[in-house]
Amino acid sequence: MASSRRKEKPGQKLSSASVLCQSGTSSAALVTVDWEVVVPLGPKAVFHVGAIIRGSIYIHGGILSVGSTQPSDQFYKLSVGISTMWEKVRTPGSPARSNHSAVVVDDRYLVLIGGWDGRKRIPDIHVYDVQEDIWFPVRHFGFPDGAGLSSHTANLLASGDILVVGREGSLRIQRRHGNAYILSGSIQRREYTYKEYSREVTSRSGHTADIIDNNIYIIGGRNDKLLEKAGGFRKGSLSSCSILSTILEKIESNSQSAMSKLPCGRKNHISAANERCIVVHGGETFDGRSREPVGEMFLIYLRSPTYFYKLDTTHVSRAGHVCLVMNDKVFFHGGFSGRSCVHSDLCEMKLVSR
């Protein structure tokens, strides 16, 4: 990673901003978004990770049945647009993990961070090199002993550092050790160091995090404070993802009013973002209305003040799935619905014309 890149400053105070929801009434019909199954059969997984490298989708780990404490080491590849058959990657060294996170470096390396290994929550780091077809562990330093790291998020910054936010565990442990870390180092040296970034970040797990226009938007992962915004971050390129812009334009052309109150807190949902908005799907809610994953979708319009818009959906309920943005398309894979149904499908977001 080039040393000439501007480095984020570990430990600097986050600049958090409140986000408002605007009220209003309108008889305009809600914009309808659906999920179309594009590959029905694939690896079953929930609480796994997914990534796009060199035009292919990679899926790693997770658990195969709801409630299981045994993570999988499964690793699959799908060549999008070329095949509808998942290819099992049998390269030795794939770690058994669930509730971990992943980033892609240089469109070559899949970097797995933290997760549950079947015995405990760990901050360990493993890397898969797509070009050389090898797995290797990476030494790490600086993460507090006994803190554990799972159900967190990881975002690659423009500097080459990785921002790690949130984790499971007791509030006492989280207050003691913090909730945001900068991971700095080098894949070539096979060495990374965790440095606490700030204790200003609210404790969360099972949330999502998107970096847009030098701000990070952290959604869910607790029963209150649905959206947290903080400035001072830089990311590399962000997909324009035209389907998200089309949904937003449809909302505006329909003169649809914003939601009168914020959606309830949720966890284990997914989010897809471009420079103007974030779309959130599914998850498990904290309001007690449902004990099963929901199919709700809403759009967050990133203006000042911020607006939330409800989307009409066919209620494809899912939680613990992974979101994949490829050019102008948004996919999700796997997850669970009902009380215990773990899925293996790959679905694509579609705007329904009415």
C-alpha positions as semicolon CSV with decimal commas, in nm:
position;residue;x (nm);y (nm);z (nm)
1;M;0,000;0,000;0,000
2;A;0,159;0,325;-0,112
3;S;0,299;0,535;0,171
4;S;0,221;0,854;-0,022
5;R;-0,151;0,813;0,042
6;R;-0,303;1,038;0,306
7;K;-0,347;0,844;0,630
8;E;-0,647;0,877;0,857
9;K;-0,545;0,978;1,209
10;P;-0,626;0,703;1,460
11;G;-0,779;0,836;1,778
12;Q;-0,920;1,158;1,635
13;K;-1,270;1,243;1,757
14;L;-1,553;1,148;1,529
15;S;-1,780;1,428;1,414
16;S;-2,122;1,275;1,465
17;A;-2,430;1,441;1,320
18;S;-2,797;1,399;1,403
19;V;-3,019;1,285;1,118
20;L;-3,377;1,404;1,093
21;C;-3,687;1,245;0,946
22;Q;-3,934;1,474;0,774
23;S;-4,310;1,435;0,805
24;G;-4,570;1,481;0,539
25;T;-4,874;1,332;0,375
26;S;-4,927;1,221;0,019
27;S;-5,157;0,995;-0,176
28;A;-4,880;0,906;-0,423
29;A;-4,824;0,534;-0,468
30;L;-4,509;0,390;-0,316
31;V;-4,228;0,298;-0,553
32;T;-4,221;-0,083;-0,579
33;V;-3,897;-0,277;-0,563
34;D;-3,874;-0,654;-0,601
35;W;-3,605;-0,921;-0,578
36;E;-3,568;-1,156;-0,874
37;V;-3,398;-1,494;-0,826
38;V;-3,117;-1,513;-1,083
39;V;-2,933;-1,821;-0,951
40;P;-3,167;-2,043;-0,745
41;L;-2,917;-2,307;-0,636
42;G;-2,592;-2,232;-0,461
43;P;-2,417;-2,258;-0,125
44;K;-2,651;-2,234;0,174
45;A;-2,522;-1,978;0,419
46;V;-2,621;-1,721;0,679
47;F;-2,391;-1,476;0,860
48;H;-2,131;-1,525;0,587
49;V;-1,938;-1,273;0,374
50;G;-1,948;-1,195;0,005
51;A;-1,727;-0,992;-0,227
52;I;-1,673;-0,913;-0,593
53;I;-1,323;-0,964;-0,731
54;R;-1,234;-0,939;-1,098
55;G;-1,597;-0,964;-1,202
56;S;-1,675;-1,277;-1,000
57;I;-1,876;-1,317;-0,679
58;Y;-1,703;-1,494;-0,390
59;I;-1,890;-1,633;-0,089
60;H;-1,713;-1,747;0,227
61;G;-1,804;-1,915;0,555
62;G;-2,116;-1,857;0,762
63;I;-2,330;-2,115;0,934
64;L;-2,545;-2,370;0,753
65;S;-2,835;-2,390;0,999
66;V;-2,992;-2,126;1,223
67;G;-2,865;-2,153;1,579
68;S;-2,556;-2,353;1,488
69;T;-2,233;-2,267;1,669
70;Q;-2,018;-2,442;1,410
71;P;-1,899;-2,206;1,135
72;S;-1,822;-2,333;0,788
73;D;-1,502;-2,299;0,586
74;Q;-1,693;-2,319;0,257
75;F;-1,563;-2,099;-0,025
76;Y;-1,742;-2,054;-0,357
77;K;-1,705;-1,852;-0,675
78;L;-1,966;-1,747;-0,933
79;S;-1,857;-1,606;-1,270
80;V;-2,141;-1,359;-1,325
81;G;-2,266;-1,341;-1,682
82;I;-2,069;-1,649;-1,779
83;S;-2,214;-1,926;-1,565
84;T;-2,507;-1,988;-1,332
85;M;-2,320;-2,266;-1,154
86;W;-2,125;-2,193;-0,838
87;E;-1,771;-2,331;-0,836
88;K;-1,634;-2,462;-0,508
89;V;-1,286;-2,323;-0,443
90;R;-1,096;-2,610;-0,283
91;T;-0,773;-2,427;-0,205
92;P;-0,641;-2,545;0,136
93;G;-0,633;-2,303;0,427
94;S;-0,983;-2,156;0,418
95;P;-1,067;-2,067;0,781
96;A;-1,397;-2,170;0,940
97;R;-1,572;-1,843;1,025
98;S;-1,911;-1,683;1,072
99;N;-2,015;-1,330;1,165
100;H;-1,690;-1,202;1,014
101;S;-1,630;-0,915;0,771
102;A;-1,434;-0,880;0,448
103;V;-1,275;-0,617;0,226
104;V;-1,115;-0,646;-0,117
105;V;-0,769;-0,495;-0,172
106;D;-0,630;-0,416;-0,519
107;D;-0,901;-0,627;-0,685
108;R;-0,686;-0,925;-0,589
109;Y;-0,693;-0,998;-0,217
110;L;-0,996;-1,103;-0,012
111;V;-0,918;-0,997;0,345
112;L;-1,124;-1,171;0,616
113;I;-1,138;-0,993;0,951
114;G;-1,252;-1,132;1,286
115;G;-1,558;-1,348;1,341
116;W;-1,663;-1,658;1,532
117;D;-1,437;-1,962;1,496
118;G;-1,660;-2,213;1,679
119;R;-1,510;-2,144;2,021
120;K;-1,476;-1,768;2,058
121;R;-1,491;-1,431;1,886
122;I;-1,151;-1,350;1,740
123;P;-0,973;-1,056;1,570
124;D;-0,770;-1,286;1,343
125;I;-0,703;-1,195;0,979
126;H;-0,682;-1,431;0,681
127;V;-0,621;-1,343;0,317
128;Y;-0,705;-1,520;-0,006
129;D;-0,493;-1,423;-0,307
130;V;-0,706;-1,468;-0,619
131;Q;-0,407;-1,441;-0,851
132;E;-0,190;-1,700;-0,676
133;D;-0,482;-1,912;-0,549
134;I;-0,351;-1,935;-0,193
135;W;-0,476;-1,867;0,160
136;F;-0,246;-1,727;0,426
137;P;-0,287;-1,590;0,781
138;V;-0,172;-1,238;0,867
139;R;-0,009;-1,143;1,196
140;H;-0,200;-0,882;1,392
141;F;-0,127;-0,666;1,693
142;G;-0,305;-0,414;1,911
143;F;-0,652;-0,559;1,957
144;P;-0,738;-0,575;2,330
145;D;-0,723;-0,920;2,488
146;G;-1,062;-1,068;2,567
147;A;-1,259;-0,811;2,369
148;G;-1,363;-1,036;2,079
149;L;-1,465;-0,926;1,731
150;S;-1,777;-1,044;1,548
151;S;-2,087;-0,902;1,375
152;H;-1,882;-0,591;1,295
153;T;-1,827;-0,401;0,971
154;A;-1,506;-0,331;0,779
155;N;-1,458;-0,055;0,522
156;L;-1,149;0,001;0,308
157;L;-1,037;0,365;0,318
158;A;-0,860;0,560;0,044
159;S;-0,541;0,551;0,253
160;G;-0,534;0,172;0,239
161;D;-0,628;0,143;0,607
162;I;-0,940;-0,047;0,713
163;L;-1,205;0,100;0,945
164;V;-1,359;-0,162;1,175
165;V;-1,678;-0,061;1,358
166;G;-1,886;-0,242;1,621
167;R;-1,886;-0,593;1,761
168;E;-2,081;-0,835;1,974
169;G;-2,021;-0,859;2,347
170;S;-2,132;-0,702;2,674
171;L;-2,167;-0,325;2,703
172;R;-1,909;-0,332;2,982
173;I;-1,650;-0,483;2,750
174;Q;-1,744;-0,245;2,469
175;R;-1,717;0,062;2,691
176;R;-1,383;-0,061;2,820
177;H;-1,228;-0,133;2,482
178;G;-1,415;0,092;2,239
179;N;-1,613;0,025;1,923
180;A;-1,407;0,163;1,634
181;Y;-1,060;0,063;1,520
182;I;-0,826;0,150;1,235
183;L;-0,647;-0,152;1,091
184;S;-0,316;-0,050;0,933
185;G;-0,051;-0,263;0,772
186;S;0,055;-0,448;0,463
187;I;-0,057;-0,766;0,294
188;Q;0,290;-0,801;0,145
189;R;0,449;-0,794;0,493
190;R;0,162;-1,007;0,624
191;E;0,120;-0,780;0,922
192;Y;-0,158;-0,551;1,049
193;T;-0,204;-0,342;1,364
194;Y;-0,532;-0,244;1,531
195;K;-0,548;0,106;1,680
196;E;-0,850;0,235;1,865
197;Y;-1,006;0,513;1,659
198;S;-1,270;0,661;1,884
199;R;-1,507;0,585;2,170
200;E;-1,760;0,828;2,028
201;V;-1,917;0,556;1,812
202;T;-2,233;0,401;1,958
203;S;-2,207;0,029;2,040
204;R;-2,357;-0,183;1,761
205;S;-2,352;-0,533;1,612
206;G;-2,521;-0,672;1,304
207;H;-2,522;-0,323;1,150
208;T;-2,416;-0,193;0,808
209;A;-2,168;0,085;0,726
210;D;-2,129;0,280;0,401
211;I;-1,873;0,552;0,328
212;I;-2,009;0,822;0,098
213;D;-1,864;1,166;0,026
214;N;-1,619;1,156;0,320
215;N;-1,893;1,050;0,564
216;I;-1,968;0,711;0,713
217;Y;-2,333;0,614;0,759
218;I;-2,382;0,338;1,018
219;I;-2,728;0,181;1,015
220;G;-2,894;-0,045;1,273
221;G;-2,731;-0,294;1,503
222;R;-2,923;-0,171;1,809
223;N;-3,280;-0,089;1,910
224;D;-3,236;0,290;1,896
225;K;-3,027;0,545;1,706
226;L;-3,106;0,385;1,371
227;L;-2,865;0,603;1,175
228;E;-2,531;0,744;1,285
229;K;-2,332;0,975;1,060
230;A;-1,969;1,071;1,112
231;G;-1,730;1,273;0,898
232;G;-1,359;1,264;0,823
233;F;-1,333;0,949;0,612
234;R;-1,222;0,897;0,255
235;K;-1,299;0,596;0,042
236;G;-1,186;0,503;-0,305
237;S;-1,432;0,483;-0,591
238;L;-1,803;0,435;-0,518
239;S;-2,027;0,269;-0,772
240;S;-2,287;0,500;-0,927
241;C;-2,529;0,204;-0,924
242;S;-2,792;0,348;-1,154
243;I;-3,080;0,137;-1,018
244;L;-3,055;0,322;-0,686
245;S;-3,061;0,657;-0,866
246;T;-3,359;0,540;-1,072
247;I;-3,550;0,448;-0,755
248;L;-3,476;0,790;-0,607
249;E;-3,582;0,967;-0,928
250;K;-3,905;0,767;-0,929
251;I;-3,976;0,876;-0,571
252;E;-3,921;1,239;-0,668
253;S;-4,133;1,217;-0,985
254;N;-4,415;1,055;-0,784
255;S;-4,396;1,337;-0,527
256;Q;-4,385;1,067;-0,260
257;S;-4,365;1,207;0,092
258;A;-4,098;1,110;0,338
259;M;-4,182;0,875;0,625
260;S;-4,344;1,048;0,921
261;K;-4,114;0,872;1,166
262;L;-3,792;0,675;1,149
263;P;-3,809;0,301;1,081
264;C;-3,753;0,091;1,392
265;G;-3,411;-0,042;1,487
266;R;-3,292;-0,359;1,317
267;K;-2,994;-0,586;1,279
268;N;-2,859;-0,835;1,024
269;H;-3,003;-0,636;0,733
270;I;-2,822;-0,528;0,415
271;S;-2,760;-0,189;0,256
272;A;-2,659;-0,072;-0,092
273;A;-2,535;0,281;-0,156
274;N;-2,434;0,530;-0,419
275;E;-2,339;0,896;-0,391
276;R;-2,701;1,011;-0,338
277;C;-2,882;0,747;-0,134
278;I;-2,879;0,422;0,062
279;V;-3,136;0,143;0,023
280;V;-3,188;-0,091;0,320
281;H;-3,351;-0,435;0,303
282;G;-3,466;-0,692;0,556
283;G;-3,313;-0,779;0,889
284;E;-3,451;-0,855;1,232
285;T;-3,638;-0,568;1,398
286;F;-3,635;-0,467;1,764
287;D;-3,991;-0,334;1,788
288;G;-4,151;-0,668;1,878
289;R;-4,386;-0,673;1,578
290;S;-4,208;-0,970;1,421
291;R;-3,999;-1,249;1,565
292;E;-3,884;-1,342;1,217
293;P;-3,681;-1,159;0,950
294;V;-3,874;-0,886;0,770
295;G;-3,893;-0,787;0,405
296;E;-3,919;-0,412;0,459
297;M;-3,724;-0,179;0,236
298;F;-3,661;0,192;0,269
299;L;-3,446;0,452;0,097
300;I;-3,237;0,712;0,279
301;Y;-3,195;1,030;0,074
302;L;-2,856;1,180;0,165
303;R;-2,942;1,546;0,161
304;S;-2,960;1,796;0,444
305;P;-3,179;1,722;0,628
306;T;-3,185;1,351;0,555
307;Y;-3,512;1,195;0,434
308;F;-3,640;0,839;0,472
309;Y;-3,877;0,692;0,210
310;K;-4,068;0,366;0,242
311;L;-4,052;0,134;-0,059
312;D;-4,335;-0,101;-0,152
313;T;-4,198;-0,455;-0,179
314;T;-4,316;-0,811;-0,225
315;H;-4,175;-0,875;0,121
316;V;-3,892;-1,113;0,040
317;S;-3,803;-1,159;0,406
318;R;-3,439;-1,220;0,484
319;A;-3,172;-1,162;0,749
320;G;-2,807;-1,255;0,774
321;H;-2,771;-1,229;0,395
322;V;-2,491;-1,049;0,209
323;C;-2,522;-0,757;-0,033
324;L;-2,317;-0,733;-0,352
325;V;-2,306;-0,425;-0,576
326;M;-2,169;-0,492;-0,923
327;N;-2,167;-0,196;-1,161
328;D;-2,535;-0,099;-1,191
329;K;-2,675;-0,412;-1,028
330;V;-2,751;-0,497;-0,666
331;F;-2,760;-0,861;-0,553
332;F;-2,803;-1,044;-0,227
333;H;-2,710;-1,400;-0,143
334;G;-2,832;-1,644;0,119
335;G;-2,954;-1,550;0,465
336;F;-3,249;-1,697;0,652
337;S;-3,625;-1,643;0,667
338;G;-3,897;-1,766;0,899
339;R;-3,763;-1,932;1,211
340;S;-3,497;-2,151;1,054
341;C;-3,499;-2,160;0,673
342;V;-3,146;-2,099;0,539
343;H;-3,132;-1,999;0,173
344;S;-2,890;-2,062;-0,112
345;D;-3,027;-1,828;-0,379
346;L;-2,876;-1,523;-0,548
347;C;-3,132;-1,246;-0,604
348;E;-3,116;-0,921;-0,799
349;M;-3,291;-0,594;-0,712
350;K;-3,551;-0,489;-0,968
351;L;-3,767;-0,179;-1,001
352;V;-4,127;-0,279;-1,076
353;S;-4,312;-0,063;-1,331
354;R;-4,674;0,026;-1,261
